[in-house]
């Protein structure tokens, strides 16, 4: 019987929940875009050059969608997880 999923590589010594990119190595930058809106009609969208700048855009009174295109830079995903 053919396996549907390839065998996963395990890195010994890492704690559960550690972020590891196991795909192809890529050199392009991660693209971070956002959409922000609220019930009173406010709407904004755009791109940011670093995840540090997204915190100045996020307003607790609105809904913010953050899209990270490119999961190969684990550091960016770690920052998103820590801040949000």
N, C-alpha and C positions, 0 to 999 in steps of 0.2 A: 504494500500500500504506500502511495506517495505521501510525503509529509506536506501539509499545506503551509506551514510556517518554518522558516529556517531556524536552526538551533541558535539560541542566544548565547553570546559570549558573557561569561561572568568574570568580573574582576575581583579577585579575593582581597579581603582587607578593607573594603569600602562599606560604610554604614548604609543601612536601608534608607532609601530615598535620595541617595546621591545621584546627581545629574551627570550623565555620561552621554556624549554624542557618539553613536556607533555607525553612522552613515558615512558617505563619502566626505573626504576633507574638502572644504570649500574656502576660498579666500575672499569672496565678495562680502561686503558689509551687510549687516542685518538692517532691514527696513522696518521702521517703527511708525505706524500711522494711528490716528485716533479719530473718533467721532464722539461728540459730547452734546447732549440735548436735555431739555427739561420740559415740564408740563406747561410752562408759560410761553413756549415758542422759541426759546433759545436753541440754536443749532450751530455747531462749529465742527469743522473737520480739517485735518492737515497731517503733516509729517513732522517728526522731530528727529534731530540728528543724534541725540543720546537719550537714554532712558531717564537720566537725571532731570531732564527738562519736562518730562511728562507730568511730574508731580505738581508743577506750577499751573498746569492746565486743568487738572482734576479738581472738581468742585463737589463737595459732599451733597449739595442740593440738586445735583443733576446726575444723569446716567452717562457714564463714559465707557466706550468700547475701545480697548487698546489692541491693535493687531501687530503681532511680531512676525514678520515674514523672514524666515531663516532661523532655524533652531540650532544651527551648527555652532553658534557662539554661546556656550553654556552660561557664561558670565552674565549675559543679558537676561536670560531666563531666571537666574538666581536673584538678580536685582528686582525683577518684576515680582517674584514670589515673596521677597522680603518686604517690599514696599506696599504690596496690595494683598 
